[in-house]
Amino acid sequence: MVENYRIRTPRIDKPVQRQSARQLIVTIDGPAGAGKSTVARQLAVRLGYLYLDTGALYRAVAWKVRSAGVDPEDGEAVARLLPALQVSMDQRDDGVHMAVNGRDVTDELRTPEISVMASQVSANPAVREWLLPVQRRAGEAGGVVAEGRDLGTRVFPSAEAKFFLDADVNTRAGRRQQDLAGAGRVAPLERTRQEIETRDQRDKSRAIAPLIPAADAEVIDSSTLTVEQVVDRMMGKIAAKL
């Protein structure tokens, strides 16, 4: 139900670059650890656009599933939680803040456990259908950089600029391990790599909206590229459409 969502857009007082009054929908899909979030945030600032982190929405659902003591693989039990679930996304200067039924759960969404559960619940057709309206509503007016896993293929199939950001699994595991370390969590590199490979397999093989590049998306391998190089490359493609 759409009324169960609220998205508060950020205020960007001084965008680095805004080449046209035309407002595009930009999608960035790709697997875990490819750098989507960092790239999407910087690209949104360059363009003066809204940054939409769709992965945070799935993590919020996963948080509710865990707090309710529900098995994330039990599709019917998860679906029964949805009618009473309220998720809000508030984008502030220090990043995206997520609330579930009025409780700020931002700091609880980036744990390995929630990451695994988010992948599990994302394979649930009821969850994907429940989250689809808010994603589309957030981007319907354009002026949005949205990152996730099925944005170019399903959520915004008519987006003017689509990218699929990838990297080799060892690079992605190293990045993920650094993120965890920055949050004060220590995880063996091999375990992190295995978790990423498991999530890749789950995301690519799900029946609903599998993780694949859109036919008209530009695929970028970020394994040997800096964030700035990736953003510059995307800006070059976007500039031609403005």
N, C-alpha and C positions, 0 to 999 in steps of 0.2 A: 504494500500500500504506500503510495507516494507520500501521504501525510506523515509517515513514520520517519521521514528524513528531513534534515535541515542542513543546508550548506551555506556558510557565511563566507563570502568572497573576501580576498585580501585587498588591502589598500596598497597600491604600488605608486608612491608619489613621484618617483623619478626613474622610469624605465630607462635602461641603458640605450635601447634602440627601438624606435617605432617608425617603420618606413611608410606605413599607409594606414588610412582610417579603416580599411577593410579588415574584418575580424575573421580569422581562419580557425578551423578546428585542426589541431595538430595531435596526432596519436603516436605514442612510443610504446611498442610492445616488446616483449623479450623475456628470457628466463631470469631466475633469481641470480643476483650477483653480477649482472651485466652492466650495472651502473645507471639504470633507468631513472631512479629517483633523483640522484644528483644531477644528471644531465637535464631532466625535465624541469627541475627547479631553476637551474641557471638559464635554460632556454626561455622559461616563462618570464623571468626578470628581464632578459634582453628584449623580449617582445612587448612587455607590459601586459601579459596575459594572466588569466587565472591558472593556477597549477592544481590539477585534479589527480590526487593519489588514490586510484581505485583499489589498490591493494590494501589500503588502510580500512576500507569498508569491509572487505572480507575478513581482515584481522579482527575487526570489531565484532562481527558475527561469531567468529571463532572464540573470542573472549567470552561472549554470552553463553556459548555452548559449553565451554569449560566450567564457567561459574555455576551453571545449572546442573552440572554433573551428567551431561548427556554424551553418549558415545557419538563422536563426529561422523562415524561411518553408518550410523542409524539414520537413514534419510528421513523417515517418517517422524521420528522424534525431533530431529532438527527442524523440520518444517513446522511442527506444532509450536515452536518457540517464536516463529516469525511474526504472527499477528500482534503480539504484545511487545515486540521489540522496537525501540526507538533509537536511531543512530543519528548523531549530528557531527558535522565536520566544520571546524572553525580554524581558518588559516590566519595565523598571526605572524608577527615579525620573526619569532623564534621557530616557526615551522607549523605543521598541521597538528591541531589538537582534536582528538576524537573523544566523544562522550557516548556512553551507552545508557539509555534511560536516565539521562541527567548526570551520570557519574563520569568524570574525566578519567579515561583509562589509557591515555597516551603512552605513559611510561611502562605500561604492562603489555604493550602490543608487539614488541620487538624481541621477545624471547624465542629461543629455538622451538619450544613447545607450541607457542602460538603460530609460528611459521608453518610447522607441520600441520596443525589443525586447520589453518587457513586454506592450505592446499587441499585438505580432505573435504572441507565444507564447500569449497569452490567447485567441486565435482558434482555437487548436489543440484539438480535442475531447479528445484524450488528456490534455493538460495540465489542462483543466478538470475532467475526470473524476478525475484523480489528486489534485487539490487539494480536491475536494468533501468527502471524508470528514472531513478535519481541521477544515474550517470548521464543519461541522455538529456535530462532536464538541465543539468549543470553546463552542458556544452551546446545546447540548442541554439543559443544566440551567437556562438562563435567566440573568438578571443580566449581560447582555452588550450592549454597543453595538458593532455591526459596521458597518464602512463599506467600500463597494466599488462594483460596477457591476451585479451580478445577485443581490444578497442577498435583496431582497424578492420577486423573481420566481422564483428557482430555489433558492437555498441555504436560505433560511428562509421558504418561502411562507406558513407559518402564524404568522409573527411578529406579536406583538400591536400593535406600533407601527412603522409604516413611513414613511420620508420619502424624497423625491427632491429633492436640493439642486442647484439650477442657477444660472447667471448668464450674462449675455451674454458673447460670445466675447472682446470687447475687455477687459472686466473680468477675465476669467479669464487672459488673456494677461499683463496687468499684474501680477496676483498671482503668476503663475508666474515672471515675470521678477524680481520682488522676492525670491522664494524662491531663485532661482539666484544673485542678487547676494549674498544673505546667506551663501551657501555659497562665495563667492569666484569665481563663474563669471559672465562677462558674455556676454549674448546679445542681439542686436537684437530689438526688440519685434515687428517684422513677421515675422521668422523664427519667433519663439516662437508668434505667433498662427497662422501657417501649420501649425506642428507640431501645435498643439491641434486645428485644423480637420481635419487628416489623421487624427488619432487619433479624433476624434468620428465621422468617417465610418466608420473601421474598426470601432469599437466598436458602432455602431448597425446596421451591415450584416452583422455576422458571423452565420452560420447557427445557432450554438449560443449561447444566452443573450445575445441582443443587449441593448444599453443602452437600456432603456425603463423608464418608471415602472411600478411594480406598480399594478394596478387600484385597490387600496385604500390606496395611498400618498398622503400629503399632499405636494404639490409646492410647494417654497419657492424663490422667486427671491431670491438673496442679493446681487444686483447693488448695491443701495443700502442693504443692512442691515449692521450690525456683527455680529461674532461673537456678542456677548452678546445681541443682539436675536434672532438665529436660535436660539440655545440657549434663551432664554426662551420663544420660541414653541413649540419642541419640548417643553419641560418642561410647558407648559400642556396640550398634547395627551396627554402621558404621564400627567400627574397624574390625568386623568379615568379612566385604565385601572387605576390602582393601588388 
